[in-house]
Amino acid sequence: MGRELEEYISRLKQEQSDRQTAQNNAASEWKKLCVLALLCLILNVLRLEGQAVTTHGTVNILLANSHGLVAETDSKLSSGIQPRGYGQKLFKLDDHTICTIAGFYRNSGPRIGSSFPMDTVIPELVNTLTINDQKLSQKTVKEKLDLVGTLISFAMEFVLAADQTAKVQSSADMSQITVAGYDGGELKIFRVDLKPSINQWGFISFTPEYWPEITVGQKLVHSTAGLDDVAFLGLNSPGSFADQGDGILSRLKASLAKDGGASLTATEMLEIADDLELKTVQKYPQYVGGDPKVAVLSDGKITVFPQVTVTSYLKDSRHLMVLEDIGIGTINNPGRGAGDFLKLSPTSLVIKLCIRCTISNVTGYSIDNSFFTGSDIKDSVLTYNGTPVVSLDGTNTIENSTLILGPNVDPNGIIVSHLRTNFPGLYIQAYR
């Protein structure tokens, strides 16, 4: 089956390239001129430094039955009708679990020069998580969803903080996360929608809303996200397209009538996903497109996954966002100031990601813009200067440590109140 899928994927890419070439050649000159004029107008608007532009569009399609699971995502990032590059929306969490994300890229964050550094936040954090958490593969699919969901909530709050720092318009949009993989031999699909809301302290936070768990059996099941109206219609009512001469969805219609889709092979499910992705591109060409990314799971593991170049930890003072990976290990530096940990531009924002860390006997360690999971803090002096983005949940422990608040930090604010309530081993001291 692996060779058959590889041949199909190769043929698929060539056919898509040929279709795109044909579409481009068919465009009339007047239409080209109109598009060119619009692009010039948009480029002039984008020259305004610090302009935030909202990103639209993604399609994620998952199909599964007893033969396995296929997942397909697009890769296009766009702002209105102006493409601005490509981004990763399909992730490999371990050798038997994948994750798709829709919605995060809608808030592109501040524009710095010609780039949007915030576009790298999700790939950086998720890929760093998979590299550093050696016990991730031992968690259930639901536990992985919860961890990724918490991480992405943190990242979206961080982007909103960056918007505020750069004094650009914020766009708090819902993010849809789907995680699929094997639990004890069973193939399962979980999804959570992170919906923005204003909490009682006036901050934007993201509330998780879970979809029902899908346990894959003999018959076809599916999950779609993003701009999924075309895919949803095609999967739930394939006759809508089959009656128009679509051979691929005609086979889907026949298989559903015969045995509920149980007879569909992985290759046939991939053909269906690609057909629906292409139809979505045709309906929303300004939002969806790029090279489709495909993953296949069967026999308890991932059998097909695209080659992904993991950009490792941005450390560029020209950008607003810098990811500082603390990684697994022990930080034990008595008397060392927080400024010694990070040699970065003072104008940069920093995400510190602590996965299964032990911070012991450290003085002056800043928790601003930090995400902690599974970490232990003990016998240390921490500092907090009031950034609205800190994630320190119940997977962490704090013993015999002090948190010194900066001069402008509200001692009764949401983050300080959370730390005071949930970590009795942390003594909180106001600035003097």
Backbone torsions as a table, in degrees:
resi	resn	phi	psi	omega
1	MET	NA	-31.9	-178.8
2	GLY	-61.6	-45.8	-179.8
3	ARG	-65.0	-39.8	179.7
4	GLU	-61.0	-43.1	179.3
5	LEU	-66.3	-42.6	179.8
6	GLU	-61.5	-42.7	179.0
7	GLU	-64.0	-39.8	179.8
8	TYR	-65.6	-44.3	-179.7
9	ILE	-62.1	-41.9	178.1
10	SER	-62.1	-44.4	179.5
11	ARG	-66.2	-36.0	-180.0
12	LEU	-62.1	-44.6	-179.7
13	LYS	-64.4	-40.5	179.7
14	GLN	-65.8	-41.4	179.7
15	GLU	-65.2	-39.4	179.3
16	GLN	-65.3	-39.5	177.5
17	SER	-63.9	-41.1	178.9
18	ASP	-64.8	-41.2	179.3
19	ARG	-63.3	-41.4	-179.4
20	GLN	-64.4	-40.5	178.7
21	THR	-62.7	-42.4	179.9
22	ALA	-64.2	-40.4	179.2
23	GLN	-64.8	-40.8	-179.9
24	ASN	-65.2	-41.3	-179.5
25	ASN	-67.4	-27.0	-177.3
26	ALA	-80.8	-12.6	-177.4
27	ALA	-66.7	135.7	179.0
28	SER	-78.0	158.4	-176.3
29	GLU	-64.8	-39.0	-178.8
30	TRP	-64.9	-35.4	178.9
31	LYS	-67.7	-39.7	178.2
32	LYS	-60.5	-42.8	-179.5
33	LEU	-64.2	-40.1	178.1
34	CYS	-62.4	-45.3	179.6
35	VAL	-63.7	-41.4	179.8
36	LEU	-61.1	-42.3	179.2
37	ALA	-62.6	-41.6	179.3
38	LEU	-65.4	-41.5	179.8
39	LEU	-64.3	-39.6	177.9
40	CYS	-62.0	-41.2	178.5
41	LEU	-61.4	-44.8	-179.1
42	ILE	-65.7	-41.2	179.5
43	LEU	-62.2	-37.1	176.8
44	ASN	-63.4	-39.7	177.4
45	VAL	-64.7	-41.5	-176.9
46	LEU	-70.3	-14.7	178.7
47	ARG	-69.8	-14.8	177.8
48	LEU	-68.4	114.7	-174.9
49	GLU	-62.4	134.4	177.1
50	GLY	84.7	5.7	-179.2
51	GLN	-71.1	127.5	175.6
52	ALA	-95.3	132.0	-179.3
53	VAL	-123.2	132.6	-177.4
54	THR	-79.0	134.2	179.1
55	THR	-91.2	141.5	178.8
56	HIS	-124.9	144.7	162.4
57	GLY	97.1	128.8	173.4
58	THR	-167.8	150.0	168.3
59	VAL	-134.5	127.6	176.1
60	ASN	-119.6	127.0	-176.7
61	ILE	-129.2	124.9	175.5
62	LEU	-124.4	131.9	175.0
63	LEU	-129.8	143.0	-177.7
64	ALA	-153.1	149.0	169.0
65	ASN	-153.8	-161.7	-176.0
66	SER	-66.1	-15.1	177.7
67	HIS	-83.8	-9.0	179.6
68	GLY	131.7	-162.7	-177.4
69	LEU	-133.9	140.2	171.6
70	VAL	-121.1	143.5	177.2
71	ALA	-132.2	138.0	178.3
72	GLU	-137.3	134.6	175.4
73	THR	-129.4	156.7	169.4
74	ASP	-85.3	-178.8	-177.6
75	SER	-135.3	7.9	-173.7
76	LYS	-82.1	136.8	169.4
77	LEU	-108.8	131.8	-177.2
78	SER	-143.4	154.7	174.3
79	SER	-128.3	102.4	-170.9
80	GLY	64.9	-131.1	178.5
81	ILE	-92.6	4.5	-176.7
82	GLN	-97.8	107.5	174.8
83	PRO	-63.1	144.2	177.5
84	ARG	-129.8	22.1	175.1
85	GLY	125.2	-160.2	-175.1
86	TYR	-133.8	148.9	-176.7
87	GLY	-139.8	159.2	-179.3
88	GLN	-83.4	125.5	179.0
89	LYS	-124.1	-4.5	179.0
90	LEU	-121.4	126.9	-174.3
91	PHE	-128.7	147.4	174.8
92	LYS	-103.3	113.3	-179.3
93	LEU	-83.3	-37.7	173.6
94	ASP	-158.9	-166.8	-173.4
95	ASP	-75.9	-1.5	179.2
96	HIS	-138.7	17.2	-178.2
97	THR	-142.5	135.5	175.5
98	ILE	-121.7	167.0	179.3
99	CYS	-143.0	135.8	172.1
100	THR	-119.2	146.8	-177.4
101	ILE	-131.3	131.9	173.7
102	ALA	-127.8	135.8	171.8
103	GLY	111.8	-29.4	-175.4
104	PHE	-62.3	-41.8	-173.7
105	TYR	-69.7	-6.4	179.1
106	ARG	-61.8	-35.3	174.6
107	ASN	-98.1	101.5	-174.0
108	SER	-79.2	-8.9	-176.8
109	GLY	73.4	-176.1	-178.9
110	PRO	-64.4	146.2	174.4
111	ARG	-90.5	127.2	178.7
112	ILE	-115.9	110.2	-173.5
113	GLY	64.7	-119.9	179.4
114	SER	-106.7	7.4	-174.9
115	SER	-120.7	165.9	176.6
116	PHE	-120.2	88.1	-174.6
117	PRO	-56.5	-28.9	-177.5
118	MET	-65.4	-18.4	177.1
119	ASP	-60.5	-20.4	-177.3
120	THR	-88.9	-7.5	-172.2
121	VAL	-61.3	-52.0	-177.1
122	ILE	-64.0	-52.2	178.2
123	PRO	-56.3	-41.8	-179.7
124	GLU	-60.8	-48.5	-175.2
125	LEU	-70.0	-44.5	-178.6
126	VAL	-66.6	-43.6	179.6
127	ASN	-67.0	-35.4	176.4
128	THR	-66.3	-38.0	177.1
129	LEU	-59.8	-45.5	-177.5
130	THR	-68.9	-28.8	179.4
131	ILE	-74.8	-40.8	-168.5
132	ASN	-95.1	-28.6	-177.5
133	ASP	-89.5	93.5	-176.1
134	GLN	-67.3	-17.7	-179.6
135	LYS	-97.9	7.3	-178.4
136	LEU	-59.2	-40.3	-176.9
137	SER	-66.7	-18.1	179.9
138	GLN	-84.2	-12.3	-179.9
139	LYS	-78.4	159.1	174.7
140	THR	-73.9	165.3	178.4
141	VAL	-60.4	-40.3	178.6
142	LYS	-63.8	-41.4	178.4
143	GLU	-64.1	-37.4	176.8
144	LYS	-65.4	-40.6	177.5
145	LEU	-60.2	-45.3	-179.6
146	ASP	-61.4	-42.0	-178.3
147	LEU	-67.1	-46.6	178.8
148	VAL	-64.4	-39.2	178.7
149	GLY	-61.2	-43.7	177.8
150	THR	-63.4	-41.6	-179.8
151	LEU	-63.0	-42.9	-177.7
152	ILE	-73.0	-36.4	173.9
153	SER	-57.1	-45.3	177.5
154	PHE	-59.9	-45.1	-178.0
155	ALA	-63.6	-40.8	-179.2
156	MET	-67.8	-37.5	175.6
157	GLU	-64.9	-35.7	178.1
158	PHE	-64.4	-42.2	179.0
159	VAL	-63.5	-40.5	177.3
160	LEU	-62.7	-37.4	176.9
161	ALA	-65.5	-38.0	177.4
162	ALA	-65.3	-39.6	175.8
163	ASP	-57.6	-45.1	-178.1
164	GLN	-64.8	-41.7	179.6
165	THR	-63.0	-40.6	-178.5
166	ALA	-83.2	-3.6	179.2
167	LYS	58.6	47.1	175.0
168	VAL	-119.5	162.8	-177.3
169	GLN	-67.8	132.5	179.9
170	SER	-90.3	153.6	175.5
171	SER	-136.1	98.6	-179.3
172	ALA	-91.3	104.3	-177.4
173	ASP	-114.3	159.5	177.7
174	MET	-69.7	143.6	174.1
175	SER	-117.0	137.4	-178.5
176	GLN	-113.9	121.0	-176.2
177	ILE	-117.7	127.3	177.0
178	THR	-121.4	128.9	176.9
179	VAL	-121.8	129.4	-178.9
180	ALA	-131.7	137.8	179.9
181	GLY	179.9	-174.2	-175.9
182	TYR	-97.5	132.9	172.4
183	ASP	-121.2	108.5	178.5
184	GLY	53.7	38.5	178.9
185	GLY	91.1	-14.9	178.6
186	GLU	-94.5	136.2	178.0
187	LEU	-89.1	124.8	-175.3
188	LYS	-130.5	152.1	178.4
189	ILE	-127.9	126.7	176.4
190	PHE	-124.4	147.5	177.3
191	ARG	-139.9	143.8	173.5
192	VAL	-135.5	139.1	173.3
193	ASP	-105.0	126.5	177.9
194	LEU	-97.6	108.1	-173.4
195	LYS	-105.0	129.5	-178.2
196	PRO	-74.5	145.1	176.3
197	SER	-155.5	160.5	176.8
198	ILE	-92.6	120.6	-179.1
199	ASN	-84.2	-178.7	-173.0
200	GLN	-67.4	-16.6	178.1
201	TRP	-94.0	0.8	177.9
202	GLY	89.0	4.9	178.0
203	PHE	-93.2	152.5	172.2
204	ILE	-81.7	124.9	174.5
205	SER	-128.4	169.8	-175.7
206	PHE	-119.0	121.3	-176.8
207	THR	-97.2	127.2	179.9
208	PRO	-79.3	134.0	172.6
209	GLU	-123.6	115.4	-173.4
210	TYR	-90.1	140.9	172.6
211	TRP	-89.2	159.5	178.3
212	PRO	-60.4	141.8	176.4
213	GLU	-62.9	141.3	174.6
214	ILE	-113.8	118.2	172.4
215	THR	-102.4	122.1	-173.0
216	VAL	-76.6	129.5	176.1
217	GLY	-117.8	-143.4	-179.2
218	GLN	-72.4	-41.9	-172.0
219	LYS	-83.8	165.5	-178.8
220	LEU	-70.6	132.5	170.4
221	VAL	-128.2	161.5	-178.1
222	HIS	-152.9	161.0	176.7
223	SER	-146.1	132.7	179.7
224	THR	-131.1	154.6	-179.7
225	ALA	-150.2	164.9	-179.4
226	GLY	82.9	-142.7	174.4
227	LEU	-77.9	79.1	-167.9
228	ASP	-110.1	15.4	-177.5
229	ASP	-63.3	-39.0	178.7
230	VAL	-67.2	-47.7	-179.3
231	ALA	-64.1	-40.9	180.0
232	PHE	-61.8	-43.9	179.0
233	LEU	-65.2	-43.7	-178.3
234	GLY	-64.2	-35.5	-178.2
235	LEU	-81.6	-32.9	-178.6
236	ASN	-91.6	-22.1	179.1
237	SER	-143.8	65.9	-175.6
238	PRO	-60.7	-20.6	178.1
239	GLY	-62.8	-23.4	179.1
240	SER	-60.3	-32.0	178.6
241	PHE	-101.6	-34.4	-179.1
242	ALA	-59.7	-37.5	-179.4
243	ASP	-69.4	-12.9	177.1
244	GLN	-97.9	10.7	175.5
245	GLY	94.8	13.7	178.3
246	ASP	-79.4	107.5	-175.8
247	GLY	-65.5	-38.0	-178.2
248	ILE	-65.0	-47.0	180.0
249	LEU	-76.0	-17.7	171.1
250	SER	-66.3	-40.1	177.3
251	ARG	-66.5	-38.2	176.1
252	LEU	-61.6	-45.7	179.8
253	LYS	-59.5	-43.8	-179.6
254	ALA	-65.8	-41.4	-179.4
255	SER	-66.9	-39.8	177.6
256	LEU	-63.2	-39.4	179.3
257	ALA	-69.5	-33.6	-176.4
258	LYS	-75.8	-52.0	-172.9
259	ASP	-149.3	25.6	179.3
260	GLY	70.1	20.7	179.0
261	GLY	88.0	5.4	-178.0
262	ALA	-66.0	-26.5	-176.4
263	SER	-83.2	-7.7	-179.6
264	LEU	-68.7	130.1	175.8
265	THR	-81.9	169.7	178.0
266	ALA	-61.6	-39.2	178.7
267	THR	-63.5	-41.4	178.5
268	GLU	-66.7	-38.3	176.5
269	MET	-65.0	-36.7	177.5
270	LEU	-66.2	-39.1	175.9
271	GLU	-60.6	-41.5	179.5
272	ILE	-64.9	-47.1	179.9
273	ALA	-59.6	-42.6	-179.2
274	ASP	-68.0	-38.1	178.7
275	ASP	-61.9	-43.0	-179.1
276	LEU	-72.7	-34.5	175.9
277	GLU	-64.3	-42.4	179.2
278	LEU	-64.3	-40.8	177.5
279	LYS	-63.1	-36.3	177.3
280	THR	-66.5	-40.8	177.1
281	VAL	-61.0	-41.6	-179.1
282	GLN	-65.8	-33.0	179.0
283	LYS	-80.6	-35.7	-177.0
284	TYR	-125.1	59.9	-175.3
285	PRO	-63.1	-24.4	-178.9
286	GLN	-79.8	-14.5	-175.6
287	TYR	-114.4	-34.9	-171.4
288	VAL	-120.7	142.6	177.4
289	GLY	157.7	-151.8	-175.2
290	GLY	79.0	-178.1	-179.8
291	ASP	-69.7	118.2	179.1
292	PRO	-65.8	143.9	179.2
293	LYS	-110.7	133.7	-171.3
294	VAL	-127.8	137.8	171.3
295	ALA	-128.9	147.0	177.3
296	VAL	-131.1	132.3	174.9
297	LEU	-117.4	133.5	174.6
298	SER	-160.5	155.4	177.4
299	ASP	53.9	38.0	173.2
300	GLY	82.6	7.8	-177.4
301	LYS	-154.5	168.8	173.4
302	ILE	-78.2	124.7	-179.2
303	THR	-106.4	-22.4	176.5
304	VAL	-137.7	130.7	175.3
305	PHE	-153.5	140.1	-176.9
306	PRO	-68.3	151.2	174.2
307	GLN	-68.3	124.3	-178.8
308	VAL	-124.0	126.9	174.5
309	THR	-86.9	114.4	-178.1
310	VAL	-82.9	110.0	174.4
311	THR	-70.3	121.4	-171.3
312	SER	-99.9	107.7	165.7
313	TYR	52.0	91.8	176.5
314	LEU	-61.2	131.0	173.7
315	LYS	-138.3	71.8	-175.1
316	ASP	-130.2	111.3	-175.0
317	SER	-67.0	-8.6	176.4
318	ARG	-75.8	-16.6	-176.7
319	HIS	-97.4	154.5	175.1
320	LEU	-73.8	-28.8	-175.2
321	MET	-108.6	130.3	173.0
322	VAL	-131.4	129.6	178.3
323	LEU	-98.2	119.7	177.3
324	GLU	-106.0	113.1	-178.1
325	ASP	-90.7	114.2	176.5
326	ILE	-79.3	-37.5	174.3
327	GLY	75.3	-172.3	178.8
328	ILE	-83.8	138.5	176.2
329	GLY	146.1	-165.4	-177.2
330	THR	-119.5	130.7	172.4
331	ILE	-103.5	111.4	-174.5
332	ASN	-138.7	88.7	-175.6
333	ASN	-136.3	80.8	-177.7
334	PRO	-56.5	132.3	174.0
335	GLY	80.1	-0.2	-177.2
336	ARG	-84.7	132.0	-177.4
337	GLY	-77.7	156.3	-178.0
338	ALA	-61.2	-32.5	-178.6
339	GLY	-64.2	-21.2	-179.5
340	ASP	-77.9	-17.2	-177.3
341	PHE	-75.1	-35.4	-173.6
342	LEU	-124.1	115.7	177.7
343	LYS	-98.7	78.0	-174.1
344	LEU	-131.3	164.1	177.4
345	SER	-60.5	136.8	-180.0
346	PRO	-65.3	-15.6	179.2
347	THR	-88.4	-4.7	-177.5
348	SER	-84.5	145.7	167.6
349	LEU	-90.7	146.1	-174.3
350	VAL	-127.4	132.3	167.6
351	ILE	-101.9	124.3	174.0
352	LYS	-106.8	124.6	-175.7
353	LEU	-112.8	111.4	-178.0
354	CYS	-111.0	107.4	-178.6
355	ILE	-113.1	112.7	178.9
356	ARG	56.1	44.1	178.4
357	CYS	-91.8	156.4	166.6
358	THR	-118.4	115.4	177.4
359	ILE	-105.7	108.7	-170.2
360	SER	-128.8	129.5	173.7
361	ASN	55.9	46.1	-179.4
362	VAL	-112.1	136.8	178.0
363	THR	-110.0	129.2	174.5
364	GLY	83.0	29.2	-179.3
365	TYR	-85.9	120.1	-177.2
366	SER	-82.4	134.3	176.3
367	ILE	-100.8	5.6	178.9
368	ASP	-62.3	141.1	177.9
369	ASN	50.0	47.9	-176.2
370	SER	-124.9	145.1	175.3
371	PHE	-119.5	122.0	179.4
372	PHE	-117.3	135.8	171.1
373	THR	-143.7	131.4	177.8
374	GLY	62.6	25.5	-174.5
375	SER	-105.7	157.9	-180.0
376	ASP	-121.6	128.1	178.1
377	ILE	-119.2	126.9	-178.9
378	LYS	-149.3	148.0	175.0
379	ASP	51.8	40.7	-175.0
380	SER	-129.9	161.4	174.8
381	VAL	-112.7	117.1	-178.2
382	LEU	-104.6	159.4	175.4
383	THR	-127.6	151.8	177.9
384	TYR	-144.8	122.0	-176.4
385	ASN	-107.4	13.8	167.6
386	GLY	97.9	11.2	176.5
387	THR	-63.4	142.5	-175.3
388	PRO	-77.0	1.4	-174.6
389	VAL	-118.3	98.1	174.0
390	VAL	-143.0	130.8	177.3
391	SER	-123.1	110.3	179.2
392	LEU	-139.0	92.9	-171.2
393	ASP	-101.5	-168.5	-173.7
394	GLY	-71.7	-4.7	175.8
395	THR	-78.6	-7.7	-177.4
396	ASN	-105.4	160.1	174.6
397	THR	-127.5	146.5	176.3
398	ILE	-132.3	126.6	-179.1
399	GLU	-130.4	134.9	170.8
400	ASN	46.9	50.5	-177.9
401	SER	-130.7	160.7	-178.1
402	THR	-122.1	138.9	174.4
403	LEU	-113.2	118.7	178.6
404	ILE	-97.3	121.4	-178.5
405	LEU	-84.9	141.4	176.3
406	GLY	-68.1	167.6	-172.9
407	PRO	-64.8	-22.5	-177.2
408	ASN	-106.2	12.0	-177.0
409	VAL	-88.3	131.0	176.7
410	ASP	-76.5	116.4	-178.5
411	PRO	-66.4	-13.3	177.6
412	ASN	-110.7	15.4	179.6
413	GLY	-70.4	172.3	-172.3
414	ILE	-60.9	-43.9	-176.1
415	ILE	-73.5	-45.2	179.9
416	VAL	-64.2	-40.0	178.0
417	SER	-62.6	-40.4	177.9
418	HIS	-61.4	-45.7	-179.0
419	LEU	-65.4	-40.9	-179.6
420	ARG	-64.0	-39.0	-176.7
421	THR	-75.2	-38.7	-169.2
422	ASN	-101.7	-8.9	-179.0
423	PHE	-131.2	82.9	-178.5
424	PRO	-63.5	-19.2	178.8
425	GLY	-82.1	6.8	-179.7
426	LEU	-112.4	117.4	176.1
427	TYR	-89.9	126.0	-176.3
428	ILE	-103.5	124.6	-174.9
429	GLN	-122.0	127.7	177.9
430	ALA	-72.8	156.1	179.5
431	TYR	-64.6	141.0	179.4
432	ARG	-126.3	NA	NA
